[in-house]
Amino acid sequence: MSSGFSFATTYALGHVAKRYYGGGRTLSAAALKDAFRGVLGEAKGLQARYAGEIEARARTVDLPQLLAEVRK
């Protein structure tokens, strides 16, 4: 999986989750899918714009440090 694809899907999932939980968890499955598709399109545009920076950062990720931060 490419870092760009990971960025786009993570971005979209995060924004849709924010809408879902912010709206009192009332979105239907169809509304969630539609929201995801819409935000994914936006995310792909952002990914294309920042592809070089995303790839550069992905190459320098310190996994042990990242895991330590997640466990805090």
TISEKOL-412089 format. One record per atom (N, C-alpha, C, O): atom name; x, y, z. Coordinates in steps of 0.05 Angstrom, whole numbers. Example, Ala and Ser with C-alpha at 12.3 -4.5 7.8 and 13.67 -1.06 7.14 Angstrom:
TISEKOL-412089
+-------+--------+--------+--------+
: atomo :      x :      y :      z :
+-------+--------+--------+--------+
:     N :    264 :   -114 :    156 :
:    CA :    246 :    -90 :    156 :
:     C :    264 :    -66 :    156 :
:     O :    285 :    -66 :    169 :
:     N :    257 :    -45 :    142 :
:    CA :    273 :    -21 :    143 :
:     C :    258 :      1 :    157 :
:     O :    268 :     23 :    161 :
+-------+--------+--------+--------+
***
This chain:
TISEKOL-412089
+-------+--------+--------+--------+
: atomo :      x :      y :      z :
+-------+--------+--------+--------+
:     N :     17 :    -23 :      0 :
:    CA :      0 :      0 :      0 :
:     C :     18 :     25 :      0 :
:     O :     37 :     26 :     15 :
:     N :     12 :     43 :    -17 :
:    CA :     28 :     67 :    -18 :
:     C :     22 :     87 :      4 :
:     O :      0 :     86 :     15 :
:     N :     41 :    104 :     10 :
:    CA :     36 :    123 :     31 :
:     C :     15 :    143 :     23 :
:     O :      0 :    153 :     40 :
:     N :     12 :    149 :     -3 :
:    CA :     -9 :    166 :    -13 :
:     C :    -37 :    155 :     -9 :
:     O :    -55 :    169 :     -1 :
:     N :    -39 :    129 :    -15 :
:    CA :    -65 :    116 :    -11 :
:     C :    -72 :    115 :     19 :
:     O :    -95 :    120 :     27 :
:     N :    -52 :    110 :     35 :
:    CA :    -56 :    109 :     64 :
:     C :    -65 :    137 :     74 :
:     O :    -83 :    139 :     90 :
:     N :    -52 :    158 :     64 :
:    CA :    -59 :    185 :     71 :
:     C :    -88 :    190 :     64 :
:     O :   -104 :    200 :     81 :
:     N :    -96 :    185 :     39 :
:    CA :   -123 :    191 :     30 :
:     C :   -145 :    176 :     46 :
:     O :   -164 :    188 :     54 :
:     N :   -141 :    151 :     50 :
:    CA :   -161 :    135 :     64 :
:     C :   -162 :    143 :     93 :
:     O :   -184 :    145 :    105 :
:     N :   -140 :    148 :    106 :
:    CA :   -139 :    156 :    134 :
:     C :   -152 :    183 :    138 :
:     O :   -168 :    187 :    156 :
:     N :   -146 :    201 :    120 :
:    CA :   -158 :    228 :    120 :
:     C :   -188 :    226 :    118 :
:     O :   -203 :    238 :    133 :
:     N :   -197 :    211 :     98 :
:    CA :   -226 :    208 :     94 :
:     C :   -240 :    195 :    117 :
:     O :   -261 :    204 :    126 :
:     N :   -229 :    173 :    128 :
:    CA :   -241 :    160 :    151 :
:     C :   -243 :    178 :    175 :
:     O :   -263 :    179 :    189 :
:     N :   -222 :    193 :    180 :
:    CA :   -222 :    212 :    202 :
:     C :   -243 :    233 :    200 :
:     O :   -257 :    239 :    220 :
:     N :   -246 :    244 :    176 :
:    CA :   -266 :    265 :    173 :
:     C :   -295 :    254 :    174 :
:     O :   -313 :    267 :    184 :
:     N :   -299 :    230 :    163 :
:    CA :   -325 :    218 :    164 :
:     C :   -332 :    210 :    193 :
:     O :   -355 :    213 :    202 :
:     N :   -312 :    200 :    208 :
:    CA :   -317 :    193 :    236 :
:     C :   -325 :    218 :    252 :
:     O :   -342 :    217 :    269 :
:     N :   -311 :    240 :    246 :
:    CA :   -317 :    265 :    260 :
:     C :   -346 :    273 :    254 :
:     O :   -361 :    282 :    273 :
:     N :   -355 :    271 :    230 :
:    CA :   -383 :    277 :    223 :
:     C :   -402 :    258 :    237 :
:     O :   -423 :    267 :    247 :
:     N :   -396 :    233 :    236 :
:    CA :   -413 :    212 :    248 :
:     C :   -417 :    217 :    278 :
:     O :   -439 :    218 :    288 :
:     N :   -395 :    219 :    292 :
:    CA :   -396 :    222 :    321 :
:     C :   -406 :    250 :    329 :
:     O :   -419 :    254 :    349 :
:     N :   -398 :    270 :    313 :
:    CA :   -407 :    298 :    319 :
:     C :   -437 :    301 :    314 :
:     O :   -450 :    319 :    326 :
:     N :   -448 :    284 :    297 :
:    CA :   -477 :    286 :    291 :
:     C :   -494 :    267 :    307 :
:     O :   -517 :    261 :    301 :
:     N :   -482 :    256 :    329 :
:    CA :   -497 :    238 :    347 :
:     C :   -501 :    210 :    336 :
:     O :   -520 :    196 :    344 :
:     N :   -483 :    202 :    319 :
:    CA :   -483 :    174 :    308 :
:     C :   -510 :    167 :    294 :
:     O :   -521 :    146 :    299 :
:     N :   -520 :    186 :    278 :
:    CA :   -546 :    182 :    266 :
:     C :   -544 :    177 :    235 :
:     O :   -565 :    174 :    223 :
:     N :   -521 :    177 :    224 :
:    CA :   -518 :    174 :    195 :
:     C :   -523 :    144 :    187 :
:     O :   -514 :    126 :    201 :
:     N :   -538 :    141 :    166 :
:    CA :   -543 :    114 :    156 :
:     C :   -518 :    103 :    142 :
:     O :   -499 :    118 :    137 :
:     N :   -518 :     77 :    136 :
:    CA :   -496 :     65 :    122 :
:     C :   -492 :     79 :     95 :
:     O :   -469 :     84 :     86 :
:     N :   -514 :     84 :     81 :
:    CA :   -513 :     97 :     55 :
:     C :   -501 :    125 :     57 :
:     O :   -485 :    134 :     41 :
:     N :   -509 :    140 :     78 :
:    CA :   -499 :    167 :     82 :
:     C :   -469 :    167 :     89 :
:     O :   -454 :    184 :     80 :
:     N :   -461 :    147 :    104 :
:    CA :   -433 :    144 :    111 :
:     C :   -416 :    138 :     86 :
:     O :   -395 :    150 :     82 :
:     N :   -426 :    121 :     69 :
:    CA :   -412 :    114 :     44 :
:     C :   -410 :    139 :     26 :
:     O :   -389 :    144 :     14 :
:     N :   -432 :    154 :     23 :
:    CA :   -431 :    178 :      7 :
:     C :   -412 :    198 :     18 :
:     O :   -397 :    211 :      3 :
:     N :   -412 :    202 :     45 :
:    CA :   -394 :    221 :     57 :
:     C :   -365 :    212 :     53 :
:     O :   -348 :    229 :     47 :
:     N :   -360 :    186 :     55 :
:    CA :   -332 :    176 :     51 :
:     C :   -323 :    181 :     23 :
:     O :   -301 :    191 :     18 :
:     N :   -340 :    175 :      3 :
:    CA :   -333 :    180 :    -25 :
:     C :   -326 :    209 :    -30 :
:     O :   -307 :    216 :    -43 :
:     N :   -343 :    227 :    -19 :
:    CA :   -338 :    255 :    -23 :
:     C :   -312 :    265 :    -10 :
:     O :   -297 :    280 :    -23 :
:     N :   -307 :    257 :     14 :
:    CA :   -283 :    265 :     28 :
:     C :   -258 :    251 :     15 :
:     O :   -237 :    263 :     15 :
:     N :   -262 :    227 :      6 :
:    CA :   -239 :    213 :     -7 :
:     C :   -230 :    228 :    -32 :
:     O :   -206 :    230 :    -37 :
:     N :   -249 :    239 :    -47 :
:    CA :   -242 :    255 :    -70 :
:     C :   -225 :    279 :    -62 :
:     O :   -205 :    285 :    -75 :
:     N :   -234 :    293 :    -41 :
:    CA :   -219 :    315 :    -31 :
:     C :   -191 :    306 :    -22 :
:     O :   -171 :    320 :    -27 :
:     N :   -190 :    284 :     -8 :
:    CA :   -164 :    273 :      2 :
:     C :   -145 :    266 :    -20 :
:     O :   -121 :    271 :    -18 :
:     N :   -155 :    255 :    -42 :
:    CA :   -138 :    248 :    -65 :
:     C :   -126 :    273 :    -77 :
:     O :   -103 :    273 :    -86 :
:     N :   -142 :    295 :    -77 :
:    CA :   -131 :    320 :    -87 :
:     C :   -109 :    330 :    -69 :
:     O :    -88 :    340 :    -79 :
:     N :   -113 :    328 :    -43 :
:    CA :    -92 :    337 :    -24 :
:     C :    -68 :    319 :    -27 :
:     O :    -45 :    328 :    -25 :
:     N :    -72 :    293 :    -30 :
:    CA :    -50 :    274 :    -33 :
:     C :    -33 :    281 :    -57 :
:     O :     -9 :    281 :    -56 :
:     N :    -46 :    288 :    -80 :
:    CA :    -32 :    295 :   -104 :
:     C :    -15 :    320 :    -99 :
:     O :      8 :    322 :   -108 :
:     N :    -27 :    339 :    -85 :
:    CA :    -13 :    364 :    -80 :
:     C :     11 :    360 :    -62 :
:     O :     32 :    374 :    -65 :
:     N :      9 :    343 :    -42 :
:    CA :     30 :    339 :    -22 :
:     C :     45 :    313 :    -25 :
:     O :     58 :    304 :     -6 :
:     N :     43 :    300 :    -48 :
:    CA :     55 :    273 :    -52 :
:     C :     85 :    272 :    -44 :
:     O :     94 :    254 :    -31 :
:     N :    100 :    291 :    -53 :
:    CA :    129 :    291 :    -48 :
:     C :    134 :    293 :    -18 :
:     O :    151 :    278 :     -8 :
:     N :    120 :    310 :     -4 :
:    CA :    124 :    313 :     25 :
:     C :    115 :    288 :     40 :
:     O :    128 :    279 :     59 :
:     N :     93 :    276 :     31 :
:    CA :     83 :    252 :     44 :
:     C :    103 :    229 :     41 :
:     O :    110 :    215 :     60 :
:     N :    114 :    226 :     17 :
:    CA :    134 :    205 :     12 :
:     C :    159 :    210 :     28 :
:     O :    171 :    191 :     38 :
:     N :    168 :    234 :     29 :
:    CA :    193 :    241 :     44 :
:     C :    189 :    234 :     74 :
:     O :    207 :    223 :     87 :
:     N :    166 :    242 :     85 :
:    CA :    161 :    237 :    113 :
:     C :    158 :    207 :    119 :
:     O :    167 :    197 :    139 :
:     N :    145 :    193 :    100 :
:    CA :    142 :    164 :    103 :
:     C :    168 :    149 :    105 :
:     O :    171 :    129 :    119 :
:     N :    188 :    159 :     90 :
:    CA :    215 :    146 :     90 :
:     C :    230 :    151 :    116 :
:     O :    248 :    136 :    122 :
:     N :    222 :    171 :    131 :
:    CA :    238 :    178 :    155 :
:     C :    223 :    171 :    181 :
:     O :    232 :    180 :    203 :
:     N :    201 :    157 :    179 :
:    CA :    186 :    150 :    203 :
:     C :    203 :    131 :    221 :
:     O :    214 :    111 :    212 :
:     N :    205 :    139 :    246 :
:    CA :    219 :    122 :    266 :
:     C :    198 :    106 :    280 :
:     O :    184 :    116 :    299 :
:     N :    194 :     81 :    272 :
:    CA :    172 :     64 :    282 :
:     C :    173 :     60 :    312 :
:     O :    153 :     63 :    325 :
:     N :    196 :     55 :    324 :
:    CA :    197 :     52 :    353 :
:     C :    188 :     77 :    368 :
:     O :    173 :     76 :    387 :
:     N :    196 :    100 :    357 :
:    CA :    187 :    126 :    370 :
:     C :    157 :    130 :    366 :
:     O :    143 :    139 :    384 :
:     N :    147 :    123 :    342 :
:    CA :    119 :    126 :    336 :
:     C :    102 :    108 :    355 :
:     O :     82 :    117 :    366 :
:     N :    111 :     84 :    358 :
:    CA :     97 :     65 :    376 :
:     C :     97 :     75 :    405 :
:     O :     77 :     73 :    419 :
:     N :    119 :     86 :    414 :
:    CA :    121 :     97 :    440 :
:     C :    101 :    120 :    444 :
:     O :     89 :    123 :    465 :
:     N :     98 :    137 :    424 :
:    CA :     79 :    159 :    425 :
:     C :     50 :    149 :    426 :
:     O :     34 :    160 :    440 :
:     N :     44 :    129 :    410 :
:    CA :     17 :    118 :    409 :
:     C :     10 :    105 :    436 :
:     O :    -13 :    107 :    445 :
:     N :     29 :     93 :    449 :
:    CA :     24 :     79 :    475 :
:     C :     21 :     98 :    499 :
:     O :     12 :     90 :    520 :
:     N :     27 :    124 :    495 :
:    CA :     25 :    143 :    517 :
:     C :     -4 :    147 :    525 :
:     O :     -9 :    163 :    543 :
+-------+--------+--------+--------+
***
